[in-house]
């Protein structure tokens, strides 16, 4: 795990926040069986149950591993952090765009010309410097939990990694580097026309003014247009599978010129990607979401990126703007907080920003140069081809469900998140006639170094409800459906509370597996069992990412035959981002979105019928 600076505030936070617990072994094993029983064939479940009972037997392997986990908890700030980071991100060999890196899509901007776009980029840069200064000064207000168990203070460590992290590719497993000696503002890297430039944010020890930043961006744009100095699009290499990029990077760093250029990217605060307009594209929400995730491929802006860097702010000349992040250092809510700060900062900036530069001579921005050997030159078209396949494969459907929002759900005395999760299960059941392992991220930031655990939403109670809701003969009564809906939402809410208080099962089972590996034991049978393997193939990967400013989060599916479903509940509407892969014959984002709308309307109508108020007396009664 990367070592963070031992600032007094960090130490104070560690003392104030509790360590995440290790749940009781027996409870986790019982919950695991309960989670999977209705999702696997009966014969398979019998084998699973036998493996679980053997693992959990008194004096058995499970108790031995549990004891080691408890010892690990005593010695570390967060016993699961390293294990989780490796398993969720660093060991994953898939390419970062679409498969791993989420994006925040800003409202479409109406730029009249490139100068408008550069003004917007200038304000983002100044906003980032302000936000980073607040992080460095420990001046951000401490986040507090919303929703279930609201008001609890949250761990702020993830903010300290936003602008100081870099994910290095390596064969078999990447590494996450977090700089600890980075006080104050530093340089940024500007991507323009697939070229990379250094933007120094200080001039003679002082922060550059808006006008000075704007002037530098104009120079960069002009420099990028010079065809004689244009280098090959090396940024494409970062979009490839992690093993492929690791091989290409090894070839690149053999040359000191490339090493120097890469060091400047790796040590930068962030990237700001000035994207070309693409007139052939429709600019609806679905298209903008896809463009944020992959840049449109090598022919559009896919090479105008460096995906290993934690934060890449995209400013398109056609008004397509947002931020794509490398997910391993921090979660979506941290990305939301930063994005909301920036959008409010931009709105609060004077609309007619001065672009007049003082008499001070500004240095010419440094262009990053590359020496591309024939070997590296050969890697680039291969990377471009794989990115293009990813672009064609992504099936993104973003829609605004306007029939109601979270206020209606709250009036039913139900948790909006649990309600939407049950609707997702109903939609999936309508499409396939079954439920599948479902991932819903739950924050564990109530604890030191907390990240996330999984709420398994495909519960027995959800299955009972969706079967009642879709049964035609004999049809279930409204009373029966309502009873099953309430029970499904109650269990989903209970599971959410268990997860956010450190008592979910996925991190615990992962910890037990990793401890057995650390002890060089033979892998316990429970983890070789087909059920454990299939129960970690999350065909439905979901996440609630609420915002208070108009924008939305999106990401791709996590398995080839799965869906990504990110949602942003507002008071009177809900924004959904549904993704799948076109190459899968089992999925269609449009079909799933249609089923989801139907499910949400069906549950609303059921609630309305069940809660019909008594008829009010006639106005002329008693006259």
LINUR-V200887 format. One record per backbone hydrogen bond with DSSP energy under -0.5 kcal/mol. NH is the residue of the N-H (numbers start at 1). CO is the residue of the C=O. Records with the same first field share a line. If there is no record, write none. Layout:
NH=CO, CO
//
This chain:
7=5
11=7
12=8
13=9
14=10
15=11
16=12
17=13
18=446
23=21
28=24
29=25
30=26
31=27
32=28
33=29
34=30
35=31
36=32
37=33
39=36
40=36, 37
45=41
46=42
47=43
48=44
49=45
50=46
51=47
52=48
53=49
54=50
55=51
56=52
57=53, 54
60=57
62=55
64=60
65=61
66=62
67=63
68=64
69=65
70=66
71=67
72=68
73=69
74=70
75=71
76=72
81=78
84=80
85=81
86=82
87=83
88=84
89=85
90=85
91=86
92=89
96=240
98=101
99=97
100=96
101=96
102=100
103=554
104=323
105=103, 552
106=104, 321
107=550
109=319
111=109
116=113
117=113
118=114
119=115
120=116
121=117
122=118
123=119
124=120
125=121
126=122
127=123
128=124
129=125
130=126
131=127
132=128
133=129
134=130
135=131
136=132
137=133
138=135
139=134
140=134
145=152
150=147
151=145
152=149
154=143
155=445
159=156
160=156, 157
161=158
162=159
164=161
165=161
166=177
167=308
168=166, 175
173=171
174=90
175=168
177=166, 175
179=164
182=180
188=199
189=270
190=197
191=189, 272
192=195
193=274
195=192
197=190
198=366
199=188, 197
200=198
203=206
206=203
208=201
213=209
214=210
215=211
216=212
217=213
218=214
219=215
220=216
221=217
222=218
223=219
224=220
225=221, 222
226=223
227=225
229=226
230=227
234=232
236=233
237=234
238=235
239=236
240=237
242=93
243=93
245=241
246=242
247=243
248=244
249=245
250=246
251=247
252=248
253=249
254=251
255=252
259=255
260=256
261=257
262=258
263=259
264=260
265=261
266=262
267=263
268=265
269=187
271=311
272=189
273=313
274=191, 272
275=273, 315
281=278
288=284
289=285
290=286
291=287
292=288
293=289
294=290
295=291
297=294
300=297
301=295
302=297
304=301
305=303
309=306
310=165
312=324
313=271
314=312, 322
315=273, 313
316=320
317=275
319=316
321=319
322=314
323=104
324=312
325=102
326=310
327=325
329=326
330=327
334=331
335=331
336=332
337=333
338=334
339=335
340=336
341=337
342=338
343=339
344=340
345=341
346=342
347=343
348=344
349=345, 346
353=351
357=355
366=198
368=196
372=370
373=371
377=373
378=374
379=375, 376
380=376
381=377
382=378
383=379
384=380
385=381
386=382
387=383
388=384
389=385
390=386
391=387
392=388
393=389
394=390
395=580
396=394
397=578
399=397, 576
401=399, 574
402=400
405=571
406=570
407=571
408=571
409=405
410=406
411=407
412=408, 409
413=410
414=409
419=415
420=416
421=417
422=418
423=419
424=420
425=421
426=422
427=423
428=424
429=425
430=426
431=427
432=428
433=429
439=540
440=438, 455
441=542
442=453
444=451
447=444
448=18
450=447
453=442
455=440
456=454
457=455
459=457
463=459
464=460
465=461
466=462
467=463
468=464
469=465
470=466
471=467
475=472
476=468, 471
481=477
482=478
483=479
484=480
485=481
486=482
487=483
488=484
489=485
490=486
491=487
492=488
493=489
494=490
495=491
496=492
497=493
498=494
499=495
500=496
501=497
502=499
503=498
509=505
510=506
511=507
512=508
513=509
514=510
515=511
516=512
517=513
518=514
519=515
520=517
521=516
527=524
528=524, 525
529=525
532=529
533=529
534=530
535=531
536=532, 533
537=534
538=536
539=437, 537
540=437
541=539, 563
542=439, 540
543=565
545=543, 567
551=549
552=105
554=103
556=98
562=559
563=539
564=579
565=541
566=577
567=543
568=575
570=573
574=401
575=568
576=399, 574
577=566
578=397, 576
579=564
580=395
582=393
584=581
587=584
592=588
593=589
594=590
595=591
596=592
597=593
598=594
599=595
600=596
601=597
602=598
603=599
604=600
605=601
606=602
607=603
608=604
609=605
610=606
611=607
612=609
621=618
623=620
//
